[in-house]
Structures are given as structure tokens and as C-alpha cells.
């Protein structure tokens, strides 16, 4: 069984019982709304879904297939999640600032609803060898390779918490994490660590720039320039999915849910459509906002943090 079929059977089918995706809309940017179901079991169902996704978030597609074959990794997804927590998840010291809820949810939404996406590098490989301390980077690293071989890199950000925190956090990420140096450092890191065969020719080209930079003693800005020239030559584009999963109890009256979702989207549009972001990368890019009001983010985070402990 291939990875996509396996993920569909184990995660996608139950996701579509718990989570609803609504019609996207587009102004200056694209906005995609989501909600969870409104019955009394919403918290347990969202918790189970995110815990079951931990192993798929933490390991690459090939690692999942290989370890499932060798050790029965997916026989029990809760045990697999504990295994991933122990071996892959960074040991974040402050549970109140642990971004795992947003990162898990964004990973889930991409894998379930963007079916042509594949992992460029597991987010949890953004750590230093030995102690699982975290290297800051993008919250999501996927790519799409179309039938003509054109590649779009999906470099995402996720925030889960209060409404103001999510809005301002995503705004700051867009202003700080898509400047040339930050992007270039991340791409050089990924090229050295990723083993995705579908990306091998592109990663080989990036690694060649790294080698030339040493051989010819490139300055930092010269190395960055070579990277952007190469990516443009290969017709690579960037997609920036930004998840705002914020506390908003819009679920009290099911008949008003669609109206409440529309109001959430209007509010987010009003905030972000007026912004001009400090995005330096000289490559075609597109920003997509994933808007997900949740009845209580603190309750969901508390359950997940208890599981991680």
C-alpha cells in the first residue's frame, strides 16, 4: 500500500467527519475557512485526530512505510504518537508557548486537503542532533510537483491561541521569515537533510551552490543570489499557507454556523488585505490563509500537552 492510500484510510476519512472545509475566497490573498463539528464530543474528536496525526507529522513518507513494515509502526496510532514524541518532537521547555497544536493542525489540513503535496522535510527534522533542541524555521515544508515537473514549495506558518495573538503572530512571521537570508538558510539546510527522490535533482543543484560557495569563496549575498537565480531558472514557485487556529465559540447555534464562519473570514480579510508584507524572496509566491475558529484552543492544547508529557 502506498503512503497516500494508507494516510487516506487512517486519517483522511475520519478527518472529514470531524472537520468541515468551506469554499475559498480571494481578495489580495486566498482565504480558506474551516470548522470542527459542533456536538459535545468536539474536544475528544479533535484531540484524537491530532494525536493520531503526530506520527505522520513527525516522519517522512518513506520513513512511515519503512518503519511500518519493519516494526508495525501504525498498528496503534496512540503508541506511534508516543514513539514520535520520544524520538522526534523537540523538547520545548514552556508548554504555554509550545506550537504543537498549530503545527499538527496545519500538517493535517495540508495532507488531507492538498492531496498532491508531499513532504520536503519532516518539520521535526528541524532539530539539532542529540538533544532535540529546535532550530527555528518554517512550520511546514511540503512541495507539489506537477505533471510537467514544475515544483512549488509550500513553506507554512501556524499559530494557535487567542485571536489577537494569531493575527499578529502570522503578520510578524510574514514580515520576518521570507526575507532573503532566512529563506536561503532554510533552503540550504533542507537540501542537506532531505532525502525525497522526487526533489533530488533540485536539491542536488542547491547543494552544488553550497559546494561552489566554499570553492569560490562566495560572500553571503553572492551565495543567496546564486540560489535565487537557480530556483528561477528551474521555474520554482512558493506557496505560503498560514494557519490561524483561534478561540472563537461560533458553535452555540448550528444553524448560524455558516454565517459565523463568513463573519470570521470577513474580519481576517479586513485585517490582512490592507497589509504589505516584507517578503524579499524574488520568486513567484502566493499567500493562503487557513482560518479555523476553535471552540477552546486552551482546552485542546492542555489535552495534547498532557499526552506529550
DAJOTA-V885651 format. One record per pair of residues at least 12 apart in sequence whose C-alpha atoms are under 10 Angstrom apart, sorted by the first residue. I is the first residue (numbers start at 1). J is the second residue. D is the distance in Angstrom with one decimal. If there is no record, write none. Layout:
BEGIN
i:j:d
I:J:D
I:J:D
END
This chain:
BEGIN
i:j:d
1:65:8.7
2:61:9.1
2:62:9.6
2:65:7.8
3:56:10.0
3:60:9.8
3:61:6.2
3:62:7.9
3:64:7.8
3:65:6.8
3:118:10.0
4:61:8.7
4:111:8.9
4:112:9.5
4:115:8.0
4:116:9.3
4:117:10.0
4:118:9.3
6:64:9.9
6:65:9.1
6:74:9.8
7:53:9.3
7:56:8.2
7:61:9.6
7:111:8.3
7:112:8.4
8:111:9.1
8:112:7.6
8:115:9.5
10:52:8.5
10:53:9.1
10:74:9.1
10:77:9.0
11:49:7.5
11:50:9.5
11:52:7.5
11:53:7.1
11:56:9.4
11:108:8.5
11:111:9.2
11:112:7.7
12:49:9.7
12:108:8.6
12:109:9.4
12:111:8.2
12:112:5.4
12:113:8.5
13:112:8.8
14:45:9.3
14:49:7.7
15:36:9.4
15:45:9.2
15:46:8.8
15:49:6.9
15:50:9.5
15:108:8.5
15:109:8.9
15:112:7.7
15:113:10.0
16:36:9.4
16:37:9.9
16:112:8.7
16:113:9.7
17:36:8.8
17:37:7.9
17:45:9.4
18:35:8.5
18:36:5.6
18:37:5.6
18:38:9.1
18:39:9.9
18:41:9.7
18:42:7.6
18:45:6.7
18:46:7.0
18:49:8.3
19:34:6.9
19:35:5.7
19:36:4.4
19:37:6.3
19:38:9.9
19:42:9.7
19:45:9.6
19:46:8.4
19:49:9.8
19:109:9.3
19:292:9.7
20:33:8.5
20:34:5.5
20:35:5.3
20:36:6.1
20:37:7.4
20:292:9.8
21:33:6.2
21:34:4.6
21:35:6.8
21:36:9.0
21:109:9.3
21:113:8.6
21:290:9.8
21:291:9.9
21:292:9.4
22:34:6.0
22:35:8.3
22:258:8.9
22:261:8.8
22:262:9.7
24:265:9.7
24:288:9.7
24:289:9.7
24:290:9.4
25:265:8.9
25:269:9.7
26:269:9.1
26:273:10.0
26:288:9.1
26:289:10.0
27:269:7.8
27:272:9.9
27:273:7.1
28:269:8.7
28:272:8.6
28:273:5.7
28:274:8.6
28:275:9.5
28:286:9.8
28:287:9.0
28:288:10.0
29:269:8.3
29:272:8.2
29:273:6.9
29:286:7.4
29:287:5.8
29:288:6.2
29:289:7.5
30:241:9.4
30:269:9.1
30:273:9.8
30:286:8.2
30:287:6.6
30:288:4.8
30:289:6.2
30:290:8.6
31:241:9.7
31:242:9.6
31:265:7.2
31:266:9.6
31:268:8.6
31:269:7.7
31:287:8.9
31:288:5.9
31:289:4.8
31:290:6.1
31:291:7.1
32:241:9.9
32:243:9.5
32:265:8.2
32:288:7.4
32:289:6.1
32:290:5.0
32:291:6.1
32:292:8.6
33:243:10.0
33:244:9.8
33:261:7.0
33:262:8.3
33:264:8.4
33:265:6.9
33:289:8.3
33:290:6.0
33:291:4.7
33:292:6.0
33:293:8.5
34:109:9.4
34:245:9.3
34:261:8.0
34:265:10.0
34:290:7.4
34:291:6.1
34:292:4.9
34:293:7.3
34:294:9.3
35:245:9.7
35:250:9.2
35:251:9.0
35:257:8.8
35:258:9.5
35:261:7.9
35:291:8.5
35:292:5.7
35:293:6.2
35:294:7.0
35:295:9.3
36:251:8.8
36:292:8.3
36:293:8.3
36:294:7.1
36:295:8.6
37:251:8.1
37:254:9.0
37:257:9.8
37:294:9.8
37:295:9.9
38:249:9.7
38:250:8.9
38:251:5.4
38:252:7.6
38:253:8.4
38:254:6.8
38:257:8.9
38:294:9.9
38:295:8.7
39:251:8.5
39:252:9.4
39:254:9.1
42:294:9.5
42:295:8.5
42:296:10.0
42:300:9.8
43:294:9.5
43:295:8.4
43:296:8.3
43:297:9.5
43:299:7.7
43:300:6.4
43:303:9.0
44:300:8.5
44:303:8.9
46:105:9.4
46:294:9.7
46:300:7.6
47:101:9.5
47:299:9.6
47:300:6.5
47:301:8.7
47:302:9.9
47:303:7.1
47:304:6.8
47:307:9.8
48:77:9.7
48:78:8.7
48:303:9.9
48:304:9.2
49:104:9.6
49:105:9.1
49:108:8.8
50:81:9.7
50:100:9.6
50:101:7.8
50:102:9.9
50:103:9.8
50:104:6.2
50:105:6.7
50:107:9.5
50:108:7.6
50:300:9.7
50:304:8.3
51:77:7.9
51:78:6.8
51:79:9.9
51:80:9.4
51:81:6.4
51:82:9.1
51:101:9.7
51:104:8.4
51:303:9.8
51:304:7.3
51:307:8.3
51:308:9.4
52:74:9.6
52:76:9.0
52:77:5.3
52:78:6.2
52:79:9.3
52:80:8.1
52:81:6.6
52:104:9.9
52:108:10.0
53:77:8.0
53:78:9.4
53:80:9.5
53:81:7.7
53:104:7.1
53:105:8.6
53:107:8.4
53:108:6.8
53:111:9.9
54:77:8.5
54:78:8.8
54:80:8.0
54:81:5.3
54:82:8.6
54:83:9.5
54:84:6.9
54:85:8.0
54:88:10.0
54:89:9.1
54:100:9.4
54:103:9.8
54:104:6.7
54:105:9.7
54:107:9.3
54:108:9.1
55:73:8.8
55:74:8.5
55:77:7.5
55:78:8.9
55:79:9.3
55:80:5.9
55:81:5.2
55:82:8.5
55:83:7.9
55:84:5.6
55:85:8.4
55:88:9.2
55:89:9.8
55:104:10.0
56:74:9.7
56:77:9.6
56:80:9.3
56:81:8.8
56:84:9.0
56:104:9.3
56:107:8.7
56:108:8.7
56:111:9.2
56:122:8.9
57:81:9.6
57:84:9.0
57:88:9.9
57:89:9.6
57:103:8.5
57:104:6.6
57:105:9.5
57:106:9.7
57:107:6.3
57:108:7.8
57:111:9.3
57:119:9.3
57:122:6.7
57:123:7.2
57:124:7.8
57:140:9.4
58:81:8.8
58:83:9.9
58:84:6.3
58:85:8.4
58:87:9.2
58:88:6.3
58:89:7.0
58:104:9.2
58:107:9.8
58:121:9.6
58:122:5.9
58:123:6.6
58:124:5.5
58:125:8.0
59:84:7.9
59:88:8.0
59:119:9.2
59:121:8.6
59:122:5.7
59:123:8.4
59:124:7.6
59:125:8.4
60:118:8.9
60:119:6.5
60:120:8.3
60:121:6.8
60:122:5.5
60:123:9.2
60:124:9.7
60:125:9.5
60:194:9.3
60:195:9.1
60:196:8.7
61:118:7.9
61:119:7.2
61:120:9.8
61:121:9.7
61:122:8.9
61:196:9.0
62:119:9.8
62:195:9.1
62:196:8.3
68:80:9.8
78:307:9.5
81:307:9.1
81:308:8.8
82:307:8.1
82:308:7.3
82:309:9.4
84:124:9.4
84:308:9.7
85:124:9.9
85:307:9.2
85:308:6.4
85:309:8.9
86:132:9.6
86:308:8.5
86:309:9.6
87:124:9.6
87:131:9.9
87:132:8.3
88:122:9.6
88:123:9.4
88:124:5.8
88:125:7.4
88:126:9.7
88:127:8.6
88:131:10.0
88:132:7.1
89:123:9.0
89:124:5.8
89:125:8.7
89:126:9.6
89:127:8.7
89:132:7.0
89:133:9.1
89:134:9.1
89:308:9.1
90:123:10.0
90:124:6.9
90:125:9.1
90:126:8.7
90:127:6.8
90:128:9.1
90:131:8.1
90:132:4.7
90:133:5.6
90:134:5.8
90:135:9.3
91:127:9.8
91:131:7.9
91:132:6.0
91:133:6.2
91:134:7.8
91:308:9.7
92:132:8.8
92:133:7.5
92:134:7.9
93:133:9.6
95:301:8.8
95:302:8.7
95:305:6.8
95:306:9.6
95:308:9.9
95:309:9.9
96:161:9.8
96:298:9.2
96:301:8.7
96:302:9.1
96:305:9.2
97:160:9.8
97:161:9.6
98:160:9.6
98:301:8.8
98:305:8.5
99:139:9.0
99:158:7.8
99:159:7.0
99:160:7.2
99:161:9.4
99:301:9.2
100:139:9.5
100:158:9.2
100:159:9.3
100:160:8.8
100:301:8.3
100:304:8.4
100:305:8.6
100:308:9.9
101:158:8.8
101:159:8.3
101:160:6.5
101:161:9.1
101:245:8.8
101:297:8.5
101:298:9.9
101:300:7.9
101:301:6.2
101:302:9.8
101:304:7.5
101:305:9.0
102:139:8.8
102:157:8.6
102:158:5.1
102:159:5.3
102:160:4.9
102:161:8.6
102:242:10.0
102:243:7.1
102:244:7.9
102:245:6.7
102:246:9.5
102:297:9.7
102:301:9.4
103:123:8.7
103:138:9.8
103:139:6.1
103:140:7.3
103:156:9.2
103:157:7.9
103:158:5.7
103:159:7.7
103:160:8.6
103:243:8.6
104:123:9.9
104:139:9.3
104:140:9.5
104:158:9.0
105:158:8.3
105:159:9.7
105:160:9.1
105:243:8.3
105:245:8.4
105:292:9.6
106:139:8.4
106:140:7.6
106:156:8.2
106:157:8.2
106:158:6.5
106:159:9.2
106:241:8.4
106:242:8.2
106:243:6.2
106:244:9.2
106:245:9.1
106:290:8.3
107:119:9.8
107:123:9.2
107:139:8.7
107:140:6.8
107:141:9.2
107:142:9.3
107:156:9.2
107:158:9.4
107:243:9.9
109:243:9.4
109:290:8.8
110:140:9.2
110:142:8.7
110:154:9.5
110:156:9.9
110:241:8.8
110:290:10.0
111:142:9.4
114:144:9.2
115:144:9.3
116:142:9.9
116:143:8.4
116:144:6.0
116:145:7.8
116:146:8.3
117:141:9.8
117:142:6.1
117:143:5.5
117:144:4.9
117:145:7.9
117:146:9.9
117:152:9.3
117:153:9.2
117:154:8.4
118:141:8.7
118:142:5.4
118:143:5.5
118:144:6.4
118:145:8.6
118:153:9.8
118:154:9.5
118:196:8.9
118:198:9.3
119:140:8.6
119:141:6.2
119:142:4.3
119:143:6.4
119:144:9.0
119:153:9.8
119:154:9.2
119:194:9.1
119:196:7.8
120:140:8.9
120:141:5.4
120:142:4.7
120:143:5.9
120:144:9.3
120:153:8.1
120:154:8.7
120:155:9.6
120:190:7.7
120:191:9.2
120:193:9.5
120:194:6.5
120:195:8.3
120:196:6.6
120:197:9.8
120:198:9.3
120:199:7.7
121:140:8.4
121:141:5.8
121:142:7.1
121:143:9.4
121:189:10.0
121:190:6.7
121:191:9.2
121:193:7.5
121:194:5.5
121:195:8.0
121:196:7.9
122:139:9.7
122:140:7.9
122:141:7.0
122:142:8.6
122:190:9.7
122:193:9.7
122:194:8.5
123:137:8.7
123:138:7.8
123:139:6.4
123:140:6.0
123:141:6.6
123:142:9.5
124:139:9.3
124:140:9.6
125:190:9.3
125:193:8.1
125:194:9.1
126:138:8.9
126:139:9.3
126:186:9.5
126:189:8.8
126:190:8.8
126:193:9.3
135:186:10.0
136:177:9.9
136:182:9.9
136:186:9.3
137:155:9.3
137:156:9.5
137:157:9.1
137:177:7.8
137:182:8.2
137:183:8.8
137:185:9.2
137:186:6.8
137:189:9.9
138:154:9.5
138:155:6.0
138:156:5.8
138:157:6.1
138:158:8.9
138:173:9.2
138:177:7.8
138:178:9.6
138:182:9.7
138:183:9.1
138:186:8.1
138:240:9.8
139:155:7.3
139:156:5.5
139:157:5.0
139:158:6.3
139:159:9.4
139:241:9.7
139:242:9.3
139:243:9.9
140:154:7.2
140:155:5.5
140:156:4.7
140:157:6.6
140:158:8.3
140:240:9.3
140:241:8.5
140:242:9.6
141:153:7.4
141:154:5.8
141:155:5.1
141:156:6.7
141:157:9.6
141:190:9.0
141:240:9.9
142:154:4.9
142:155:6.7
142:156:8.5
142:239:9.5
143:155:8.4
143:198:9.7
143:199:8.7
143:237:9.8
143:238:8.9
143:239:8.9
144:198:9.7
144:199:9.8
144:237:9.9
144:238:10.0
144:239:9.8
145:198:8.0
145:199:8.6
145:236:9.7
149:198:9.4
149:234:9.6
149:235:9.6
149:236:9.9
150:234:7.8
150:235:6.6
150:236:6.6
150:237:8.5
151:198:9.9
151:199:8.6
151:202:9.2
151:231:9.7
151:234:8.3
151:235:7.3
151:236:5.2
151:237:6.6
151:238:8.6
152:235:8.7
152:236:5.6
152:237:4.6
152:238:5.3
152:239:6.7
152:284:9.4
152:285:8.9
153:236:7.3
153:237:6.3
153:238:4.8
153:239:6.0
153:240:8.4
153:285:9.3
154:237:8.8
154:238:6.0
154:239:4.7
154:240:5.8
154:241:7.0
154:285:9.6
154:286:9.6
154:287:9.9
155:177:9.8
155:178:9.4
155:183:9.5
155:186:10.0
155:238:7.2
155:239:6.3
155:240:5.2
155:241:6.9
155:242:9.0
155:287:9.9
156:173:9.7
156:174:9.8
156:238:9.9
156:239:7.8
156:240:5.1
156:241:4.7
156:242:5.7
156:243:8.0
156:287:9.3
156:288:9.2
156:289:9.9
157:169:9.3
157:170:7.0
157:173:7.2
157:174:8.4
157:177:9.3
157:240:7.5
157:241:6.5
157:242:4.8
157:243:6.4
157:244:8.9
157:289:9.7
158:170:7.3
158:173:9.3
158:241:8.3
158:242:5.7
158:243:4.6
158:244:6.4
158:245:7.9
158:289:9.9
158:290:9.1
159:173:9.9
159:242:8.0
159:243:6.0
159:244:5.3
159:245:6.2
159:246:7.9
160:243:7.9
160:244:6.1
160:245:4.5
160:246:5.5
160:247:8.2
160:292:9.2
160:293:9.6
160:294:9.2
160:297:6.9
160:298:9.1
160:301:8.9
161:244:8.3
161:245:6.5
161:246:4.9
161:247:6.2
161:248:9.8
161:293:9.9
161:294:9.2
161:296:8.6
161:297:5.7
161:298:7.1
161:301:8.9
162:244:9.4
162:245:8.3
162:246:5.2
162:247:5.6
162:248:8.4
162:293:10.0
162:296:9.4
162:297:7.9
162:298:9.0
163:244:8.0
163:245:8.1
163:246:5.1
163:247:6.5
163:248:7.8
163:268:9.7
163:293:8.9
164:246:8.6
165:244:9.3
165:246:8.5
166:242:9.9
166:243:8.4
166:244:5.6
166:245:7.2
166:246:6.6
166:247:9.8
167:243:9.7
167:244:7.1
167:245:9.8
167:246:9.1
167:268:7.9
167:271:8.1
167:272:8.4
168:271:9.8
168:272:10.0
169:244:9.1
170:242:6.9
170:243:8.0
170:244:7.6
170:272:9.7
170:289:9.5
171:242:9.6
171:271:9.7
171:272:8.0
171:275:8.5
171:276:9.7
171:277:7.8
171:278:9.8
172:277:8.9
172:278:9.4
173:242:9.3
173:277:9.5
173:278:9.7
174:240:8.8
174:242:8.9
174:276:9.6
174:277:6.2
174:278:7.0
174:279:6.9
174:287:9.2
175:276:8.8
175:277:5.3
175:278:4.6
175:279:6.3
175:280:9.1
176:277:8.9
176:278:7.1
176:279:7.9
176:280:9.6
177:278:9.0
177:279:8.0
177:280:9.5
178:240:9.4
178:277:9.2
178:278:7.5
178:279:5.1
178:280:6.3
178:281:6.3
179:278:7.1
179:279:5.5
179:280:4.7
179:281:6.0
179:282:9.5
180:221:8.8
180:224:7.1
180:225:8.9
180:227:9.9
180:228:8.9
180:279:8.2
180:280:5.7
180:281:5.4
180:282:8.3
181:220:8.5
181:221:8.2
181:223:9.9
181:224:7.1
181:280:9.2
181:281:9.1
182:280:10.0
182:281:9.7
183:224:9.1
183:279:10.0
183:280:9.2
183:281:7.5
184:206:9.9
184:220:9.8
184:221:9.8
184:223:8.7
184:224:6.0
184:225:9.3
184:227:7.2
184:228:8.4
184:281:9.0
185:224:8.6
187:203:8.8
187:206:7.8
187:207:9.6
187:227:8.8
188:203:8.7
188:206:6.7
188:207:7.1
188:209:8.9
188:210:7.3
188:224:9.7
188:227:8.9
189:206:9.9
189:207:9.4
190:203:8.1
190:206:9.4
190:207:9.7
191:203:4.9
191:204:7.4
191:205:8.8
191:206:6.4
191:207:6.2
191:208:9.8
191:210:9.5
192:204:9.0
192:206:8.8
192:207:6.8
192:210:9.5
202:230:9.1
202:231:8.3
202:234:8.1
202:236:9.5
205:227:8.9
205:230:7.7
205:231:9.1
205:234:9.9
206:226:9.1
206:227:6.7
206:228:9.9
206:230:7.8
206:231:8.6
207:227:9.8
208:227:9.9
209:223:7.1
209:224:9.2
209:226:7.0
209:227:6.9
209:230:8.9
210:223:7.6
210:224:9.9
210:226:9.6
210:227:9.1
212:226:9.9
213:226:9.2
225:282:9.6
228:281:7.9
228:282:6.8
228:283:7.4
229:282:9.0
229:283:9.3
231:282:9.5
231:283:7.7
232:282:8.3
232:283:6.5
232:284:8.6
235:283:8.6
235:284:8.9
236:283:7.4
236:284:7.8
236:285:9.4
237:282:9.8
237:283:6.0
237:284:5.1
237:285:5.8
237:286:8.4
238:281:9.3
238:283:7.0
238:284:6.2
238:285:4.5
238:286:6.5
238:287:8.7
239:284:8.6
239:285:5.5
239:286:4.9
239:287:6.0
239:288:7.4
240:285:7.3
240:286:6.1
240:287:4.7
240:288:6.0
240:289:8.3
241:286:8.4
241:287:6.0
241:288:4.7
241:289:5.9
241:290:6.8
242:287:7.4
242:288:6.1
242:289:4.8
242:290:5.8
242:291:8.4
243:288:8.5
243:289:6.0
243:290:4.6
243:291:6.1
243:292:7.4
244:268:9.3
244:289:7.4
244:290:6.2
244:291:5.2
244:292:6.0
244:293:7.9
244:294:9.9
245:290:8.1
245:291:6.4
245:292:4.7
245:293:5.7
245:294:6.5
245:295:10.0
245:296:9.9
245:297:7.7
246:291:8.3
246:292:6.6
246:293:5.2
246:294:5.8
246:295:8.3
246:296:8.0
246:297:6.5
246:298:9.6
247:292:8.8
247:293:5.8
247:294:5.0
247:295:5.6
247:296:5.1
247:297:5.3
247:298:8.0
247:299:9.9
248:260:9.8
248:264:9.1
248:292:9.1
248:293:5.3
248:294:5.7
248:295:5.4
248:296:7.0
248:297:8.7
249:293:7.4
249:294:6.6
249:295:4.4
249:296:7.2
250:263:10.0
250:264:9.2
250:293:7.5
250:294:8.1
250:295:7.0
251:293:9.4
251:294:8.7
251:295:7.0
252:295:9.3
260:293:9.7
261:291:9.0
261:292:8.8
261:293:8.0
264:291:7.9
264:292:8.9
264:293:7.8
265:289:9.6
265:290:9.6
265:291:7.1
265:292:9.4
265:293:9.9
268:289:8.8
268:291:8.0
269:289:9.2
272:289:9.3
END
